[in-house]
Amino acid sequence: MSETSQNIFTTIKKSRILQLILIGILVLVLKIPVFMISNLIREREAREHEAMTEVTSKWGSEQVLTGPVLVIPYKYHWREIGDKGKTIERIQTRFATFLPEKLNAQGEMKTELRYRGIFEVPVYHIALNVQGEFMRPSFQEWDVQPGDILWDQAQLTVGISDTRAVREQVKLNWNEQIFSFLPGIGAYESIAESGMHVNLAKQLNAQRFAFSFSLLLNGSQGLFVAPFGRDTTVALKSNWQSPSFQGAWLPNQRTINVNGFDASWSIPYLGRNYPQSWNSEKLMKDKIAASQFGVNLITAIDKYRMAERSVKYAGLFILLTFAAIWLIEILVKFRVHFLQYLLLGFALCVFYLLELSLSEHIRFAAAYAIAAIAVIVMTTAYGKVMLKTYTKAAIVGSVTTTLYGYLYVILCNEDYALLMGSIGLFVILGLVMFLTRRVNWSDTNA
């Protein structure tokens, strides 16, 4: 090798700017194992969903209660012109659906954890008391003749999204008379695809009809109700500590503490987008679905979501750790081999793997702390090997400790993550500018 070529090689080798560029490339290379860990998180989350599906398929899935409603068939007459110009009279059976004037539901939900392997699945069983009042159905808006109303085929139907989870026979109290519910939504699926019904032949002769029934039901994930009453009130009490209220309405009143939650809704008639009655010519299922409200049973801290969020900061985390070591090199005129950077980067990547695997067995906060301490000890010890002194190794350990602590604060404050991240980057940039203020960047060896 000529002397000129050797000088160029030596200059490149000693160039701090080139070293900084190579560190950036190294950070990009380390994104490969980070990407693999991110895929592993999604795979484990999918496994958890599979376990949840397996449990809920046997216990009961998310429950959606619609009803009760009165469904009454009637004959619809019309005329049409036949092929030979003759008038033909046609008769079709249509169904009219009537909603209650008053609907009140009170439920007490008891939750518990079921397991499939290492995965926890929250499930519940609920005792629901439903009562209300119907007015005598009127067919005037459809201009139906009294003789065309099939009162003897009237049914009261209740929609239940997962009827397999009904725990015992349900009895209906209809104007002080007791009837047993039958399986199936009834003759016409006006409100849901599954549920139970009662035949009310010869039971619609009064002007008002009071009803009530009690329902013992298993379920999981959540419970939702449709506001079918002109005046709808729902009260729900549970021992679950982290509810997420969802749907078209939030509770008017709610209390959440270590003993569970207590919530109540009062839904006005004008707040929903469908009337008190309609016939089978109109499809209301989409509007009914849009009006549902209730609660989801969520975990206070979703370990996979937290792990996924922490992995998103991996590139920045590795870059800042490398930047700290690079600054030590600049300030004390010391060299760290690129292989050492690579090994340190792999140690930082292993943190996310430890965090994930530990969080499947213990609380996320404890898993994060154990993984962070393990990696901090490893990087500090290796920092002693790289930088030769305990003081410099302590700086590396302090930097990684600060970064892990800062990352956890960001993870626990999702709403302020952008603000805290922006302020943190601003402070770090200012610190780097301050520490390198005396560095002569024009120097070949700078």
C-alpha positions in Angstrom: 0.0 0.0 0.0 1.4 3.4 -1.0 2.0 6.1 1.7 -0.7 8.3 0.3 -3.3 5.5 0.4 -2.2 4.6 3.9 -2.6 8.2 5.0 -6.1 8.4 3.5 -7.1 5.2 5.2 -5.7 6.5 8.6 -7.6 9.8 8.1 -10.9 8.0 7.4 -10.3 5.7 10.3 -9.7 8.6 12.7 -12.5 10.7 11.4 -15.1 11.4 14.1 -17.7 12.6 11.5 -17.4 9.3 9.6 -17.7 7.5 12.9 -20.9 9.3 13.6 -22.2 8.3 10.2 -21.3 4.7 10.8 -23.0 4.8 14.2 -26.2 6.0 12.4 -25.9 3.1 10.0 -25.4 0.7 13.0 -28.6 2.1 14.5 -30.5 1.3 11.3 -29.0 -2.3 11.3 -30.2 -2.8 14.9 -33.7 -2.0 13.7 -33.8 -5.5 12.2 -33.9 -7.3 15.6 -36.2 -4.6 16.9 -38.6 -5.3 14.0 -38.4 -9.0 14.8 -39.3 -8.4 18.4 -42.2 -6.1 17.3 -43.5 -9.0 15.2 -43.1 -11.3 18.2 -45.3 -9.0 20.2 -48.0 -9.1 17.6 -47.7 -12.9 17.5 -48.1 -13.2 21.3 -51.0 -10.8 21.2 -52.7 -12.9 18.6 -52.1 -16.0 20.8 -53.8 -14.2 23.6 -56.8 -13.4 21.4 -57.0 -17.1 20.4 -57.0 -18.1 24.1 -59.7 -15.5 24.7 -61.8 -16.8 21.8 -61.5 -20.3 23.1 -62.7 -19.4 26.5 -65.5 -17.1 25.4 -66.8 -19.7 22.9 -67.5 -22.0 25.9 -68.4 -19.4 28.5 -70.1 -16.6 26.6 -69.0 -13.8 24.3 -69.7 -10.1 24.5 -73.4 -9.7 25.2 -75.7 -7.3 23.4 -79.3 -7.1 24.8 -82.1 -5.7 22.6 -85.7 -5.6 23.6 -88.1 -6.5 24.7 -90.4 -5.6 21.8 -93.9 -6.7 20.6 -94.0 -8.3 17.1 -97.4 -8.6 15.7 -98.1 -9.9 12.1 -100.9 -8.4 9.9 -102.2 -8.9 6.4 -101.3 -6.4 3.8 -103.6 -6.2 0.7 -102.8 -4.7 -2.7 -103.9 -5.1 -6.3 -101.9 -5.5 -9.4 -102.7 -6.0 -13.1 -102.1 -9.5 -14.4 -100.9 -10.6 -17.9 -104.4 -10.5 -19.4 -105.3 -7.1 -18.0 -107.2 -8.6 -15.1 -106.9 -7.1 -11.6 -105.4 -9.6 -9.1 -105.7 -9.1 -5.4 -102.5 -10.0 -3.4 -102.2 -10.6 0.3 -98.8 -10.5 2.1 -98.1 -11.1 5.8 -96.1 -8.3 7.3 -94.8 -7.7 10.8 -95.2 -4.7 13.0 -92.7 -4.0 15.8 -93.7 -2.0 18.9 -91.3 -0.7 21.5 -92.1 -0.3 25.2 -93.2 3.0 26.8 -91.0 2.4 29.8 -87.9 0.2 30.1 -85.8 -0.2 33.2 -82.9 -2.6 33.6 -80.8 -3.2 36.7 -77.9 -5.5 36.7 -75.2 -6.8 39.1 -72.2 -8.1 37.3 -69.7 -10.4 38.9 -66.4 -10.8 37.1 -63.7 -13.5 37.4 -60.5 -14.5 35.6 -60.3 -17.7 33.5 -57.0 -19.1 32.2 -55.8 -20.7 29.0 -52.2 -21.5 29.5 -50.5 -18.4 30.7 -53.2 -16.1 29.4 -55.9 -14.5 31.6 -59.4 -14.0 30.2 -61.8 -11.8 32.2 -65.4 -13.2 32.1 -68.6 -12.3 34.0 -72.0 -13.5 35.0 -74.8 -11.0 35.5 -78.1 -11.0 37.2 -80.3 -8.6 35.2 -83.8 -7.5 36.2 -85.8 -5.9 33.4 -89.2 -4.3 33.8 -91.3 -1.8 31.9 -94.6 -1.1 30.3 -96.2 -1.4 26.8 -99.2 0.5 25.4 -101.8 -1.3 23.3 -100.3 -1.5 19.8 -101.9 0.8 17.2 -101.9 0.0 13.4 -103.4 3.4 12.3 -100.2 4.6 10.6 -100.3 1.6 8.2 -104.1 1.9 7.6 -104.6 -1.8 8.6 -108.2 -3.0 9.0 -108.9 -4.6 12.5 -109.7 -7.9 10.9 -106.3 -8.1 9.3 -104.4 -7.9 12.5 -103.3 -11.4 13.6 -103.4 -10.8 17.4 -103.3 -14.5 18.1 -99.8 -14.7 16.6 -98.4 -11.8 18.7 -95.0 -12.4 20.3 -92.8 -10.6 22.8 -89.1 -11.0 21.7 -85.8 -10.2 23.4 -82.6 -10.2 21.5 -79.5 -11.8 23.1 -76.4 -11.9 21.0 -75.1 -15.2 22.6 -78.0 -17.3 23.8 -75.7 -20.2 24.7 -74.7 -18.2 27.8 -78.3 -18.0 29.3 -77.8 -19.8 32.6 -81.4 -20.9 33.5 -85.0 -20.8 32.3 -86.4 -17.3 32.0 -90.0 -16.4 33.1 -92.0 -13.5 31.9 -94.4 -11.7 34.2 -97.0 -10.2 31.8 -99.8 -8.3 33.5 -99.5 -10.6 36.6 -99.5 -13.7 34.4 -96.4 -16.0 34.1 -95.1 -17.3 30.8 -91.9 -19.2 29.9 -89.6 -17.8 27.3 -89.0 -20.0 24.2 -85.7 -20.3 22.4 -85.2 -18.2 19.2 -86.0 -14.7 18.3 -89.5 -15.6 17.0 -91.3 -15.4 13.7 -89.6 -12.2 12.5 -86.0 -11.1 13.2 -86.8 -7.4 13.6 -84.2 -6.5 16.2 -81.6 -9.3 16.4 -80.7 -12.6 14.9 -80.8 -14.6 18.1 -82.7 -14.4 21.4 -85.9 -15.7 23.1 -89.6 -15.1 22.7 -93.0 -15.6 24.3 -96.3 -16.2 22.4 -98.9 -13.7 23.6 -102.0 -15.0 22.0 -105.1 -13.5 23.6 -103.0 -11.4 26.0 -103.3 -8.0 24.3 -106.8 -7.0 25.3 -105.9 -4.3 27.8 -104.7 -0.7 27.2 -101.5 -1.1 29.2 -99.3 -4.1 29.8 -96.7 -4.2 32.6 -93.9 -6.7 32.2 -90.9 -7.9 34.1 -88.3 -10.8 33.9 -85.0 -11.7 35.4 -82.1 -13.0 33.3 -79.0 -14.8 34.5 -76.4 -14.5 31.8 -72.7 -15.3 31.2 -70.5 -13.1 29.1 -67.1 -11.7 28.5 -65.4 -8.5 27.3 -68.4 -6.3 27.5 -72.2 -5.7 27.9 -74.3 -3.5 25.7 -78.0 -2.5 25.7 -80.3 -0.8 23.2 -82.5 2.1 24.5 -85.8 0.7 23.4 -88.1 2.5 25.8 -89.6 5.9 25.3 -88.1 6.3 28.7 -85.0 4.1 29.2 -83.0 3.8 32.4 -80.2 1.3 33.1 -78.2 0.8 36.3 -75.2 -1.5 36.4 -73.0 -2.5 39.3 -69.8 -4.6 39.1 -66.7 -5.6 40.9 -64.5 -4.9 37.8 -62.1 -2.0 38.6 -61.2 -0.7 35.1 -64.4 -0.3 33.0 -64.4 1.5 29.6 -67.8 3.0 28.9 -68.6 2.9 25.2 -71.5 3.3 22.8 -73.9 6.1 21.9 -74.2 7.4 25.5 -71.9 7.6 28.5 -73.4 7.1 32.0 -75.2 10.0 33.6 -73.6 9.0 36.9 -70.7 6.7 37.5 -68.4 5.7 40.4 -65.2 3.8 40.0 -63.0 2.6 42.9 -61.1 -0.4 44.1 -64.3 -2.2 44.8 -65.5 -1.9 41.2 -67.9 0.5 39.4 -71.4 1.7 39.6 -73.0 3.4 36.6 -76.4 4.5 35.5 -77.9 5.8 32.2 -81.1 7.7 31.4 -81.7 7.8 27.7 -84.3 10.2 26.2 -86.7 9.1 23.4 -85.5 11.9 21.1 -81.9 10.8 21.4 -82.2 7.7 19.2 -82.7 7.6 15.4 -85.7 5.2 15.2 -89.4 5.4 16.1 -91.6 3.6 18.7 -93.0 1.3 15.9 -92.2 0.2 12.4 -93.2 -2.6 10.0 -91.2 -5.2 8.1 -90.8 -2.8 5.1 -88.3 -0.9 7.1 -84.9 -2.3 8.3 -83.8 -0.9 11.7 -81.0 -3.2 12.7 -78.2 -0.7 11.7 -79.9 2.1 13.5 -80.4 -0.1 16.6 -76.8 -1.1 16.5 -75.7 2.5 16.4 -77.8 3.3 19.5 -76.3 0.7 21.8 -74.5 1.7 24.9 -72.7 -0.1 27.7 -69.3 -1.1 29.1 -66.2 -2.9 28.0 -64.1 -4.8 30.6 -60.6 -3.8 29.9 -57.4 -4.6 31.7 -55.9 -1.6 33.5 -52.6 -2.1 31.7 -52.5 -3.9 28.4 -49.1 -5.6 28.5 -48.8 -6.1 24.7 -49.9 -2.6 23.9 -47.4 -1.2 26.4 -44.7 -3.5 24.9 -45.6 -2.4 21.4 -45.4 1.3 22.4 -42.0 0.8 24.1 -40.6 -0.9 21.0 -41.5 2.2 18.9 -39.0 4.2 20.9 -36.2 1.5 20.4 -34.4 3.3 17.6 -34.3 6.6 19.5 -33.3 4.8 22.7 -30.4 3.0 21.0 -29.3 6.3 19.2 -29.2 8.3 22.4 -27.2 5.5 24.2 -24.7 5.4 21.4 -24.6 9.3 21.4 -23.7 9.2 25.0 -20.7 6.9 24.4 -19.7 8.8 21.3 -19.7 12.1 23.4 -17.4 10.4 25.9 -15.1 9.4 23.1 -15.1 13.0 21.8 -14.5 14.6 25.2 -11.9 12.3 26.6 -10.2 11.4 23.3 -11.0 7.7 23.5 -11.9 5.1 21.0 -14.6 2.4 21.1 -14.6 -0.3 18.5 -17.7 -0.7 16.3 -18.1 -4.3 17.4 -18.5 -3.0 21.0 -21.2 -0.6 19.8 -22.9 -3.6 18.1 -22.8 -5.8 21.2 -24.1 -2.9 23.3 -26.9 -2.4 20.8 -27.9 -6.1 21.0 -28.1 -5.8 24.8 -30.5 -2.8 24.4 -32.6 -4.9 22.1 -32.8 -7.8 24.5 -34.5 -5.4 27.0 -37.7 -5.5 24.9 -37.6 -9.3 24.7 -37.2 -9.5 28.5 -39.9 -7.0 29.0 -42.3 -8.9 26.9 -41.6 -12.4 28.3 -41.7 -11.3 31.9 -44.9 -9.2 31.5 -46.8 -12.4 30.5 -46.2 -13.8 34.0 -46.0 -10.7 36.3 -47.3 -7.2 36.3 -46.0 -5.0 33.5 -44.4 -2.5 35.9 -42.4 -5.2 37.6 -41.4 -6.8 34.3 -40.2 -3.4 33.0 -38.2 -2.8 36.2 -36.5 -6.2 36.1 -35.7 -6.0 32.4 -34.4 -2.5 32.8 -32.2 -3.3 35.8 -30.8 -6.4 34.1 -29.8 -4.4 31.0 -28.5 -1.4 33.0 -26.2 -3.7 35.0 -25.0 -5.4 31.7 -24.4 -2.1 29.9 -22.6 -0.6 32.9 -20.4 -3.6 33.3 -19.6 -3.7 29.6 -19.1 0.1 29.7 -16.2 -0.6 32.2 -14.7 -2.9 29.6 -15.1 -0.4 26.7 -14.1 2.8 28.5 -11.6 1.3 31.0 -12.7 3.4 34.0 -15.5 3.1 36.5 -16.3 6.8 36.2 -17.0 6.5 32.5 -18.9 3.3 33.0 -21.0 5.0 35.6 -21.9 7.7 33.1 -23.1 5.0 30.7 -25.1 3.4 33.5 -26.6 6.7 34.5 -27.6 7.6 30.9 -29.4 4.2 30.4 -31.0 4.5 33.8 -32.3 7.9 33.0 -33.5 6.9 29.6 -35.4 3.8 30.9 -37.0 5.9 33.6 -38.0 8.6 31.1 -39.4 6.0 28.7 -41.6 4.4 31.5 -43.0 7.8 32.4 -43.9 8.4 28.7 -45.5 4.9 28.5 -47.6 5.6 31.6 -48.8 9.1 30.3 -49.9 8.3 26.7 -51.9 11.6 26.4 -48.8 13.6 27.1 -46.3 11.4 25.3 -45.8 13.8 22.4 -45.2 16.8 24.7 -42.9 14.9 27.0 -41.0 13.4 24.1 -40.5 16.8 22.4 -39.3 18.4 25.6 -36.9 15.5 26.2 -35.4 15.7 22.7 -35.0 19.5 23.1 -33.2 19.1 26.4 -31.0 16.3 25.0 -30.1 18.4 21.9 -29.2 21.4 24.1 -27.1 19.2 26.4 -25.2 17.8 23.3 -24.6 21.3 22.0 -23.3 22.4 25.4 -20.9 19.5 25.9 -19.5 19.8 22.4 -19.2 23.6 22.3 -15.4 23.5 22.5 -14.9 20.7 19.9 -13.1 21.8 16.8 -15.2 20.1 14.1 -12.8 21.4 11.4 -10.1 19.2 12.8 -9.5 16.0 10.7 -9.6 14.0 13.9 -12.7 15.8 15.3 
